[in-house]
């Protein structure tokens, strides 16, 4: 099991930027994919972005493509989500997750083994 802790959330105006970080520790299994998901009140958890830990493949939800960028720092064992041109509809709790499966279903929460507690992102109009 790996421990994941997100940081970097907050309140930002529409059009602004935030960078989320997810620090991993206690890794005892090989990680294949790191992902970011989000959940707004009253909605299901949805896929935002993912990348293979060994790189360079990255995947994005259509709603964030061109605005969000996922990246990793293997030395720091950290994954980032750079979010630009934020919109009010991006408001949600953002979670990072780790998968030990070399899966093509990176967009499904069920493919992930460990999750962070989440960080709140609020975009005001």
Rosetta silent file (secondary structure, phi, psi, omega in degrees, C-alpha in Angstrom):
SEQUENCE: XXXXXXXXXXXXXXXXXXXXXXXXXXXXXXXXXXXXXXXXXXXXXXXXXXXXXXXXXXXXXXXXXXXXXXXXXXXXXXXXXXXXXXXXXXXXXXXXXXXXXXXXXXXXXXXXXXXXXXXXXXXXX
SCORE:     score description
SCORE:     0.000 S_00000001
   1 L     0.000  144.695  178.669    0.000    0.000    0.000 S_00000001
   2 L  -119.007  142.998  176.594    1.191    3.526   -0.741 S_00000001
   3 E   -95.130  131.866 -178.405    0.225    6.678    1.132 S_00000001
   4 E  -122.152  135.121  178.699   -0.824    9.613   -1.022 S_00000001
   5 E  -134.454  120.328  178.437   -1.268   13.189    0.151 S_00000001
   6 E   -89.109  153.911  173.625   -2.566   15.964   -2.078 S_00000001
   7 E  -153.661  167.198  175.886   -1.831   19.656   -1.640 S_00000001
   8 L   102.716   -3.427  178.020   -2.172   22.896   -3.559 S_00000001
   9 L   -72.082  171.392  179.335   -5.918   23.296   -3.637 S_00000001
  10 E   164.080 -165.357 -179.910   -7.646   26.563   -2.836 S_00000001
  11 E  -104.510  130.255 -178.995   -9.878   29.347   -4.056 S_00000001
  12 E  -142.906  151.281  176.686   -9.119   30.970   -7.408 S_00000001
  13 E   -79.222  155.665  176.744  -10.962   33.217   -9.815 S_00000001
  14 L   -55.740  136.965 -176.710  -12.081   31.968  -13.192 S_00000001
  15 L    93.183  -11.315 -178.924   -9.222   32.107  -15.648 S_00000001
  16 L   -83.367 -174.520 -176.195   -6.654   31.561  -12.933 S_00000001
  17 L  -133.058  152.441  171.406   -4.249   28.707  -12.295 S_00000001
  18 E  -143.372  152.427  171.812   -3.414   26.226   -9.566 S_00000001
  19 E  -122.536  118.896  176.182   -0.878   23.427   -9.309 S_00000001
  20 E   -91.057  145.034  175.769   -1.840   20.380   -7.311 S_00000001
  21 E  -122.881  150.073  176.553    0.799   18.065   -5.878 S_00000001
  22 E  -137.425  108.187 -179.229    0.482   14.489   -4.720 S_00000001
  23 E   -93.017  132.585 -179.287    3.314   13.100   -2.631 S_00000001
  24 E  -109.024  144.498  176.510    3.646    9.329   -2.379 S_00000001
  25 E  -148.860  159.016  176.916    5.329    7.366    0.387 S_00000001
  26 L    72.713   24.027 -178.138    5.579    3.791    1.584 S_00000001
  27 L   -68.166  124.892  178.502    5.523    2.339   -1.891 S_00000001
  28 L  -121.653   -7.541  177.508    5.995   -1.436   -1.760 S_00000001
  29 L  -123.046  159.634  177.086    4.546   -2.392   -5.139 S_00000001
  30 L   -70.780  133.669  176.095    5.351   -1.241   -8.615 S_00000001
  31 L   -96.632  130.197  177.989    3.173    1.637   -9.721 S_00000001
  32 L   -98.808  -40.974 -174.175    2.028    1.594  -13.305 S_00000001
  33 E  -137.206  137.841  169.268   -0.330    4.544  -13.500 S_00000001
  34 E  -112.675  137.100 -177.141   -0.928    7.700  -11.477 S_00000001
  35 E  -134.098  159.516  171.770   -4.229    9.453  -11.929 S_00000001
  36 E  -119.974  133.349  175.628   -6.199   12.512  -10.899 S_00000001
  37 E  -127.645  165.680  176.019   -9.948   12.382  -10.360 S_00000001
  38 E  -143.553  155.333  179.564  -12.424   14.923   -9.063 S_00000001
  39 E  -141.640  118.949  175.959  -15.797   14.869   -7.404 S_00000001
  40 L   -92.597  157.772 -179.247  -18.226   17.753   -7.211 S_00000001
  41 L   -56.280  130.410  177.729  -21.110   17.809   -4.707 S_00000001
  42 L    77.781    5.277 -179.183  -23.898   15.496   -5.788 S_00000001
  43 L  -121.115  162.478  177.692  -21.884   14.060   -8.654 S_00000001
  44 L   -78.022  158.599  176.268  -19.920   10.897   -9.225 S_00000001
  45 L   -66.642  132.475 -177.432  -16.146   10.840   -9.115 S_00000001
  46 E  -124.921  151.316 -179.950  -14.831   11.561  -12.587 S_00000001
  47 E   -69.895  139.334  176.070  -11.552   11.036  -14.383 S_00000001
  48 E  -116.048  -55.936 -176.106   -9.379   14.105  -14.965 S_00000001
  49 E  -160.886  157.071  177.414   -5.912   12.952  -16.055 S_00000001
  50 E  -154.645  156.693  172.788   -3.492   10.055  -15.819 S_00000001
  51 E  -150.593  152.694  177.015   -0.013    9.084  -16.826 S_00000001
  52 E   -76.231  134.686 -173.764    2.125    5.994  -16.781 S_00000001
  53 L   -59.538  -33.261  179.222    4.723    6.237  -14.040 S_00000001
  54 L   -81.797   -6.669  178.442    7.454    5.221  -16.453 S_00000001
  55 L    69.718  175.094  -10.501    6.213    7.848  -18.914 S_00000001
  56 L   -97.947    7.070 -173.896    5.609    9.378  -21.348 S_00000001
  57 L   -65.179  131.221  175.731    1.972    8.469  -22.088 S_00000001
  58 E  -127.709  152.865 -177.040   -0.565   10.917  -20.686 S_00000001
  59 E  -138.353  142.799 -177.495   -4.343   10.885  -20.843 S_00000001
  60 E  -137.353  147.680  169.089   -6.900   13.617  -20.249 S_00000001
  61 L   -69.240  148.590 -178.938  -10.622   14.012  -19.969 S_00000001
  62 L   -57.822  -33.601 -175.286  -12.029   16.037  -22.853 S_00000001
  63 L   -68.377  -17.563 -177.371  -13.232   18.689  -20.416 S_00000001
  64 L  -119.004   -6.173 -176.648   -9.676   19.538  -19.313 S_00000001
  65 L   -58.767  131.634 -178.954   -7.646   18.785  -22.420 S_00000001
  66 L    89.328  -12.789  179.751   -5.486   21.757  -23.354 S_00000001
  67 L  -114.379  -34.159 -177.511   -5.900   23.358  -19.932 S_00000001
  68 E  -107.939  148.238  176.903   -4.529   20.772  -17.485 S_00000001
  69 E  -135.898  127.505  175.887   -1.143   19.047  -17.534 S_00000001
  70 E   -99.709  141.414  178.936   -0.130   16.006  -15.524 S_00000001
  71 E  -152.564  164.289  179.573    3.523   15.362  -14.751 S_00000001
  72 E  -131.209  154.012  169.793    5.689   13.396  -12.354 S_00000001
  73 E  -121.746   99.173 -174.656    8.928   13.860  -10.485 S_00000001
  74 L   -66.129  -28.393  178.897   10.223   10.350   -9.939 S_00000001
  75 L   -67.807  -42.994  179.897   13.001   11.563   -7.652 S_00000001
  76 L   -86.502   -5.446 -177.859   10.523   13.273   -5.333 S_00000001
  77 L    54.872   48.230 -174.995    7.941   10.524   -5.875 S_00000001
  78 E  -133.090  142.686  174.134    5.393   13.212   -6.611 S_00000001
  79 E  -116.769  143.116 -176.380    2.772   13.718   -9.294 S_00000001
  80 E  -119.823  155.719  170.383    1.499   17.162  -10.272 S_00000001
  81 E  -133.337  104.700  176.210   -1.572   18.562  -11.944 S_00000001
  82 E   -85.239  123.062 -175.904   -1.063   21.998  -13.441 S_00000001
  83 E  -119.061  116.183  179.414   -4.465   23.585  -13.984 S_00000001
  84 L  -115.377  163.538  178.058   -4.746   26.671  -16.180 S_00000001
  85 L    49.150   48.808 -175.971   -7.720   28.667  -17.464 S_00000001
  86 L   -65.190  145.953 -179.033   -9.822   27.373  -14.614 S_00000001
  87 L  -120.864  155.936  177.728  -13.592   27.487  -14.904 S_00000001
  88 H   -55.087  -32.638 -179.709  -16.304   27.440  -12.214 S_00000001
  89 H   -72.276   -5.537  173.822  -17.266   23.950  -13.404 S_00000001
  90 H   -83.052   -6.489  179.753  -13.794   22.754  -12.357 S_00000001
  91 L   -61.637  125.534 -177.157  -14.843   23.240   -8.727 S_00000001
  92 E  -179.426  171.529  165.443  -14.542   19.896   -6.930 S_00000001
  93 E   -87.780  128.802 -177.970  -12.489   17.859   -4.516 S_00000001
  94 E  -104.219  132.792 -178.267   -9.493   16.556   -6.419 S_00000001
  95 E  -120.788  139.871  167.725   -8.011   13.156   -5.615 S_00000001
  96 E  -100.358  155.326 -175.579   -4.817   11.507   -6.748 S_00000001
  97 E  -148.837  154.666 -177.078   -4.718    7.756   -7.104 S_00000001
  98 E  -124.959  136.748  178.814   -2.225    5.004   -7.823 S_00000001
  99 E  -120.601  135.505  175.810   -2.726    1.880   -9.874 S_00000001
 100 L   -96.633   10.532  179.528   -0.641   -1.289   -9.790 S_00000001
 101 L  -106.047  137.590  173.218   -2.289   -2.478  -12.989 S_00000001
 102 L   -85.126   72.042 -166.377   -0.884   -1.936  -16.437 S_00000001
 103 L  -105.049  151.200  172.266   -4.416   -1.189  -17.518 S_00000001
 104 L   -89.628   -8.609 -178.567   -5.996    0.519  -20.478 S_00000001
 105 L   -95.072   48.722 -176.669   -8.945    1.472  -18.259 S_00000001
 106 L   -63.608  -17.049 -176.398   -7.044    4.326  -16.621 S_00000001
 107 L   -89.297   -2.617 -178.701  -10.238    6.419  -16.588 S_00000001
 108 L  -100.929  124.734  179.132  -12.080    4.055  -14.243 S_00000001
 109 H   -56.488  -29.644 -177.420  -11.734    4.617  -10.483 S_00000001
 110 H   -66.526  -14.302 -179.446  -11.997    0.857   -9.926 S_00000001
 111 H   -83.874   -4.091 -174.547   -8.597    0.372  -11.588 S_00000001
 112 L  -105.648  142.650 -173.737   -6.827    2.263   -8.799 S_00000001
 113 L   -94.965  -39.470 -174.599   -5.586    0.737   -5.576 S_00000001
 114 E  -130.640  146.447 -176.161   -4.788    3.675   -3.327 S_00000001
 115 E  -132.353  148.445  170.473   -6.239    7.164   -2.972 S_00000001
 116 L   -82.563  172.016 -178.706   -5.323   10.367   -1.251 S_00000001
 117 L   -75.350  -15.991  177.798   -7.774   12.183    1.038 S_00000001
 118 L    99.326  155.610  175.655   -8.407   14.891   -1.557 S_00000001
 119 E  -137.699  136.762 -174.716   -7.913   18.639   -1.821 S_00000001
 120 E   -81.773  132.488  172.348  -10.644   21.202   -2.462 S_00000001
 121 E  -120.167  123.932  179.068  -10.485   23.399   -5.560 S_00000001
 122 E  -124.620  124.023 -179.002  -12.991   26.225   -5.792 S_00000001
 123 E  -113.183  118.622 -178.608  -13.210   28.449   -8.861 S_00000001
 124 E   -93.679  148.719 -178.375  -15.261   31.607   -8.490 S_00000001
 125 L   -89.585    0.000    0.000  -16.936   33.322  -11.431 S_00000001
